[in-house]
Amino acid sequence: MIDALKARWRTHVQMLGNFNADVVGRTFDNLCRSYSEPHRHYHTLAHLTALFDCLEAHGEEIGDAPRVAFAAWYHDIVYDPRRTDNEAKSAERAMKELDDLGADNTLRSHVVQLILATKDHTKGGRDYDDDVFLDADLSILGSDEAAYRDYVKNVRAEYAHIDEQAWKTGRSTFLKKTLNAPRIFRTGIFEGELAGQARKNIAWELAQLEAGVG
């Protein structure tokens, strides 16, 4: 997995015209360390890999590839489930490191805006590219049953500091809001491909929560 991510990283950094091997390599290593922190169970390198797989499968939908690629790299670079400013902190880190990598101001600004948009996926981004990214980030909701159950288990593990009642209340609120919305995904392609399975998955999880099954 690391080798595949490193190959993607090199491809993406080349879009910036950066050939400083030391900066490129050091930044990648730091990214990997962040996504490998011990308190992470879902927001890991595996999630990053799955996100890139999804984005590449829908590559024909994306107009501004560098923006989407670097938003993917940095969207969860800072992740502490006890905090509420992860997106803002991730955006700050993206701004600094993309500057070190030679990204121009426009790209950095658009990446930052997209990272901040992940705080509430339902509000969408600035354009269609952003919406494709936001849908891809939530595509786990429409995954097969086994993958969804692993996702639920891993997200619960990240919130192990929350007692069962608080978890049930907070998680149920999110799931019901998602299930009751007119649509789950912002783009037609993701809605068409994944919404049906997503609704089945969410209904299953709500039933588990209501039955008190952890």
C-alpha positions in Angstrom: 0.0 0.0 0.0 2.8 2.4 0.9 4.5 1.8 -2.5 1.3 2.5 -4.4 0.7 5.7 -2.4 4.2 6.8 -3.0 3.8 6.4 -6.7 0.6 8.5 -6.6 2.4 11.1 -4.5 5.2 11.4 -7.0 2.7 11.7 -9.9 0.8 14.4 -8.1 3.8 16.4 -7.0 5.1 16.4 -10.6 2.0 18.3 -11.5 3.5 21.1 -9.4 6.8 20.9 -11.2 8.7 20.1 -8.0 11.7 18.0 -8.4 13.3 18.6 -5.0 13.6 15.0 -3.9 14.4 15.8 -0.3 11.3 18.0 0.2 9.0 15.6 -1.7 10.2 12.5 0.2 10.2 14.2 3.6 6.7 15.5 3.1 5.4 12.1 2.0 6.9 10.4 5.0 5.3 12.9 7.3 1.9 12.4 5.6 2.2 8.6 6.2 3.1 9.1 9.8 0.0 11.3 10.3 -2.3 8.8 8.7 -0.7 6.0 10.8 -1.3 7.5 14.2 -2.4 4.9 16.8 -5.8 6.4 17.6 -6.9 6.1 14.0 -8.9 3.1 12.9 -10.9 4.3 9.9 -9.1 7.6 8.9 -6.0 5.8 7.9 -3.8 5.1 4.9 -6.3 2.5 3.9 -9.0 5.2 3.7 -6.7 7.4 1.7 -6.0 4.5 -0.7 -9.7 3.8 -1.1 -10.4 7.5 -1.7 -7.8 7.6 -4.5 -9.2 4.4 -6.0 -12.7 6.0 -6.1 -11.5 9.3 -7.5 -9.4 7.6 -10.2 -12.4 5.4 -11.1 -14.3 8.7 -11.7 -11.4 10.6 -13.2 -13.4 11.6 -16.3 -15.7 13.6 -14.0 -12.8 15.7 -12.6 -11.6 18.9 -14.4 -9.0 20.2 -11.9 -7.0 17.1 -11.0 -4.3 18.8 -8.8 -6.9 20.4 -6.6 -8.7 17.2 -6.0 -5.6 15.2 -5.5 -4.0 17.4 -2.9 -7.3 17.8 -1.1 -7.4 14.1 -0.8 -3.9 13.9 0.6 -4.5 16.6 3.2 -8.2 16.3 4.1 -7.7 14.1 7.2 -4.0 14.9 7.8 -5.0 16.2 11.2 -7.5 13.9 12.9 -8.4 13.9 16.6 -11.9 12.7 17.3 -11.9 14.7 20.6 -11.5 18.0 18.7 -13.8 20.0 16.4 -11.2 21.9 14.4 -9.6 19.0 12.5 -10.6 20.4 9.1 -9.2 23.9 9.9 -6.0 22.4 11.2 -5.7 20.1 8.1 -6.2 23.1 5.9 -3.5 25.0 7.7 -1.1 22.2 7.2 -2.0 21.9 3.6 -1.4 25.6 3.0 2.1 25.4 4.5 3.2 22.2 2.9 1.8 23.0 -0.5 3.7 26.3 -0.4 6.9 24.3 0.4 6.1 22.1 -2.6 5.8 25.1 -4.9 2.0 25.1 -5.4 0.7 28.5 -6.6 -1.7 30.6 -4.5 -4.8 29.6 -6.5 -4.2 25.9 -6.1 -3.5 26.3 -2.4 -6.6 28.4 -1.8 -8.9 25.9 -3.7 -7.4 23.0 -1.8 -8.0 24.7 1.5 -11.6 25.6 0.6 -12.3 21.9 -0.3 -10.8 20.6 2.9 -12.9 23.0 4.9 -16.0 21.8 3.0 -15.5 18.3 4.4 -16.7 19.5 7.8 -20.2 19.3 6.4 -20.4 17.3 3.1 -24.1 18.2 2.6 -23.3 21.9 2.0 -21.2 21.0 -1.0 -18.2 22.8 -2.4 -17.5 25.6 -4.8 -18.1 23.6 -8.0 -18.7 20.1 -9.5 -15.1 19.0 -8.9 -15.5 19.7 -5.2 -18.8 17.8 -5.2 -17.2 14.7 -6.8 -14.5 14.8 -4.1 -17.0 15.1 -1.3 -19.1 12.3 -2.7 -16.0 10.1 -3.0 -15.1 10.8 0.6 -18.5 9.5 1.6 -18.6 6.6 -0.8 -18.1 4.2 2.0 -21.8 4.7 2.9 -22.6 2.9 -0.3 -20.1 0.1 0.0 -20.9 -3.6 0.2 -22.2 -4.9 3.5 -18.9 -6.3 4.8 -16.9 -3.1 4.1 -19.7 -1.0 5.7 -19.6 -3.1 8.8 -15.9 -2.7 9.1 -16.3 1.0 8.6 -18.8 1.2 11.5 -16.6 -0.8 13.7 -13.6 1.3 13.0 -15.4 4.6 13.4 -16.7 3.4 16.7 -13.2 2.5 17.8 -12.0 6.1 17.0 -14.7 7.3 19.4 -14.0 4.9 22.2 -13.8 7.8 24.6 -17.6 8.3 24.1 -20.0 6.2 26.2 -22.6 4.0 24.5 -25.5 6.3 25.0 -23.7 9.4 23.7 -22.5 7.4 20.7 -26.0 6.1 20.0 -27.5 9.6 20.2 -24.9 11.3 18.1 -24.5 8.6 15.5 -28.3 8.1 15.1 -28.8 11.8 14.6 -26.3 11.8 11.7 -27.7 8.6 10.2 -31.3 9.8 10.3 -30.4 13.1 8.8 -28.6 11.3 6.0 -31.3 8.8 5.4 -34.1 11.3 5.4 -32.4 13.7 3.0 -33.9 13.7 -0.6 -30.6 12.4 -1.8 -27.4 11.1 -0.2 -24.8 12.2 -2.7 -24.5 15.6 -4.4 -23.6 14.3 -7.9 -25.8 12.3 -10.1 -23.2 9.7 -10.9 -22.6 8.8 -7.2 -26.3 9.0 -6.3 -27.1 6.6 -9.1 -24.3 4.2 -8.3 -24.4 4.1 -4.5 -27.4 5.7 -2.9 -29.5 2.5 -3.0 -26.9 0.5 -1.1 -26.2 3.4 1.2 -29.8 3.6 2.3 -29.7 -0.2 3.1 -26.5 0.2 5.0 -27.7 3.1 7.0 -31.0 1.4 7.8 -29.1 -1.6 9.0 -26.9 0.5 11.3 -29.8 2.4 12.7 -31.5 -0.9 13.6 -28.3 -2.1 15.3 -28.2 1.1 17.4 -31.8 0.9 18.3 -31.4 -2.7 19.3 -28.4 -1.8 21.5 -26.0 -3.9 19.4 -22.5 -2.4 19.5 
